[in-house]
């Protein structure tokens, strides 16, 4: 049983060793792009004024921001 566990462990290590170099790291967006998309999202979905009822602007801003980043900041107005 110990020999089977040892072989299985070796197989797992070899599989991970073969897979890890092919995995791609996620690239971070630039600061300028993040600032630009954030400003555009706030302009498109302004936050509600204090004391008013929630408008759901937060979800709209998040969705807009994700789309803006995906398009590289080139959003259609």
Phi, psi and omega in degrees: 000321180295323180294321178295317179295321180295317179294321178296319178297318179296319178298317179297314181298317179296320179296316179293322179296324179285329185277318188302318179294338181274345180290137181260135177282146178287136180271142180276149178278159180283158179296320181297318180295318180298316179295317180297313181293324179295315179297319180293323180293320179293323179293320181286324181229080183295143179292151180291152177287149179302135180094348179268169181288149178299140183251352183081019182295330181300314179294319178298318178296316180298314180297317180296316180299314179299317180294319180298315179296319180297328180267005178071024178086005181259081181262146175276134181273000000 
